[in-house]
């Protein structure tokens, strides 16, 4: 793992920085993420020999004991998902409209939710259908995924009556989260154009009109 959470402060630090921040990081307690809280320990950058060759091992955190339940993805991506879902669940981060309530589920059930052919990084479903936001809100954490892939995902979610927002690590929300693609505002564009932006040509082609 490339980063971990300091148990006492709750700060998430990269492995390379703990040797600067703390005199002896091994005397501190660290865990993998807010969801699983599996204990980890820092390993400083070093060189080891393998098959007669010197290999640089970068600073990282390793699990203490057996079993690591975080999925096979980057630490940054996974930890941002957990942190955001936890803060929304505990109402530290609020959504723009308070006229709905979410289904009563455990935090882990909000992560990696699959609906049809799509899997959401974070999904908060509503108890009742909402005309503006649909069945719920899908949150995609954008670390390295291409824009074209995000657009395809967003179109599919809107087709299935969900709202979507994208969160970048450098624009992580505080206090309030804005919904980038509310279902009610984009459903007609997606229906008639198959895109997120209105396309006059595609609209008329779908109606069977010869625009030329």
C-alpha positions in Angstrom: 0.0 0.0 0.0 1.2 3.5 -0.8 -0.6 5.3 1.9 -2.4 4.6 5.2 -4.3 6.4 8.0 -2.7 7.4 11.3 -4.9 6.0 14.0 -4.5 8.9 16.5 -4.9 11.9 14.1 -7.0 10.3 11.3 -4.7 11.8 8.7 -3.9 9.8 5.6 -0.2 10.0 4.7 1.9 8.6 1.9 4.5 6.1 3.0 7.4 8.3 1.9 6.2 11.1 4.1 5.8 9.3 7.4 9.6 9.2 7.9 9.6 13.0 7.7 6.5 13.6 9.8 7.4 11.2 12.7 10.6 10.5 14.4 9.8 6.7 14.6 6.8 5.8 12.5 6.9 2.2 13.7 5.9 3.5 17.2 2.7 4.9 15.7 -0.5 2.9 14.8 -1.6 2.8 11.2 -4.5 1.2 9.3 -5.4 0.6 5.7 -8.7 2.5 5.3 -11.8 3.8 7.2 -13.9 0.8 6.2 -11.7 -2.2 7.0 -9.2 -0.7 9.6 -6.7 -3.5 9.1 -3.5 -2.7 10.9 -0.5 -1.9 8.7 3.1 -0.9 9.3 5.4 1.4 7.3 8.4 0.1 5.4 11.1 2.6 4.4 12.7 2.8 1.0 15.5 0.3 0.6 17.5 -1.8 -1.8 17.3 -5.5 -1.8 19.1 -8.2 -3.9 17.1 -10.6 -6.0 18.8 -13.1 -8.4 22.0 -11.2 -8.0 20.5 -7.9 -9.0 19.9 -4.8 -6.8 16.2 -3.8 -6.7 14.9 -0.5 -5.3 11.9 -1.0 -3.0 9.9 2.2 -2.5 8.5 3.2 0.8 5.1 1.5 1.4 2.9 0.0 4.1 2.5 -3.7 4.6 -0.3 -5.6 6.4 0.3 -6.9 9.9 -0.9 -10.4 10.0 -2.9 -12.2 7.3 -5.7 -11.0 5.2 -6.1 -7.7 3.3 -9.7 -7.0 2.3 -9.3 -3.9 0.3 -9.9 -4.5 -3.5 -7.1 -4.6 -6.0 -7.0 -0.9 -7.0 -4.9 2.1 -6.1 -4.9 3.1 -2.5 -5.8 6.6 -3.5 -8.9 5.5 -5.4 -10.1 3.1 -2.7 -9.5 5.5 0.2 -11.2 8.4 -1.5 -14.3 6.2 -2.1 -14.5 5.1 1.5 -13.8 8.6 2.9 -16.5 10.2 0.7 -19.1 7.6 1.4 -18.5 7.7 5.1 -18.8 11.5 5.3 -22.1 11.5 3.3 -23.4 8.6 5.5 -22.6 10.6 8.6 -23.8 13.8 7.1 -20.5 15.6 7.3 -21.0 16.2 3.6 -24.4 17.1 2.4 -26.1 16.8 -0.9 -27.8 19.9 -2.4 -31.4 18.8 -1.8 -32.7 17.6 1.6 -36.1 16.4 0.5 -35.2 12.8 0.2 -33.9 10.0 2.4 -31.5 7.2 1.5 -32.1 3.5 1.9 -30.9 2.2 5.2 -27.7 0.3 4.4 -24.3 -0.3 5.9 -21.4 1.8 4.6 -19.8 -1.2 2.8 -23.0 -1.7 0.8 -22.7 1.8 -0.7 -19.3 0.9 -2.4 -18.8 -1.0 -5.7 -22.5 -1.3 -6.2 -23.6 -3.1 -9.5 -26.8 -2.2 -11.4 -27.3 -3.9 -14.7 -24.0 -3.7 -16.7 -22.5 -0.8 -14.6 -20.7 -0.7 -11.2 -20.7 2.5 -9.2 -17.7 3.6 -7.1 -20.2 4.9 -4.6 -24.0 4.6 -4.8 -26.6 6.2 -2.5 -30.1 5.0 -3.4 -33.3 6.8 -2.4 -36.2 5.3 -0.5 -38.5 6.9 -3.1 -38.1 8.0 -6.7 -37.3 11.7 -7.1 -38.2 13.5 -10.3 -35.0 15.5 -10.3 -32.4 13.0 -9.1 -34.2 9.7 -10.1 -33.5 6.5 -8.1 -30.3 7.8 -6.4 -26.9 9.3 -6.9 -23.8 7.6 -8.4 -20.4 9.0 -7.4 -17.4 8.3 -9.6 -14.0 9.0 -8.2 -11.7 10.2 -11.0 -8.1 9.3 -10.5 -6.9 8.1 -13.9 -10.0 7.0 -15.8 -10.3 8.6 -19.3 -13.1 11.1 -19.9 -14.7 9.1 -22.7 -15.1 6.2 -20.3 -16.7 8.4 -17.7 -19.1 9.9 -20.2 -20.2 6.4 -21.4 -20.8 5.3 -17.7 -22.7 8.5 -17.0 -25.0 8.1 -20.0 -25.8 4.5 -19.0 -26.6 5.5 -15.4 -28.9 8.3 -16.6 -30.7 5.8 -18.9 -31.4 3.8 -15.8 -32.7 6.8 -13.9 -29.7 7.6 -11.7 -28.0 11.0 -11.2 -24.2 11.1 -11.5 -21.3 13.3 -10.3 -17.6 13.0 -10.7 -15.2 13.7 -7.9 -11.5 14.5 -8.5 -8.9 14.1 -5.7 -7.9 17.8 -6.1 -11.5 19.0 -5.9 -12.6 16.8 -3.0 -15.8 18.3 -1.5 -16.1 19.9 1.9 -19.5 20.4 3.5 -21.5 20.0 0.3 -21.4 18.0 -2.9 -22.8 19.2 -6.2 -24.4 16.8 -8.6 -22.9 17.3 -12.0 -25.5 15.3 -14.0 -28.9 15.3 -12.4 -31.1 12.7 -14.0 -34.1 15.0 -14.5 -32.0 17.6 -16.4 -30.2 15.1 -18.7 -32.7 12.4 -19.4 -34.2 14.0 -22.5 -30.8 14.8 -24.0 -29.6 11.3 -23.4 -32.9 9.9 -24.8 -33.0 11.9 -28.0 -29.3 12.4 -28.7 -27.6 9.6 -26.9 -25.1 12.1 -25.5 -24.8 14.4 -22.5 -24.8 17.5 -24.7 -27.7 18.4 -27.0 -27.0 17.3 -30.6 -29.4 18.9 -33.1 -28.4 16.5 -35.9 -28.8 13.3 -33.8 -32.1 14.5 -32.5 -33.7 14.9 -35.9 -32.1 11.7 -37.1 -33.7 9.7 -34.3 -37.1 11.2 -35.3 -36.5 9.9 -38.8 -36.2 13.3 -40.4 -33.9 14.2 -43.3 -32.2 17.3 -42.1 -30.3 17.8 -45.3 
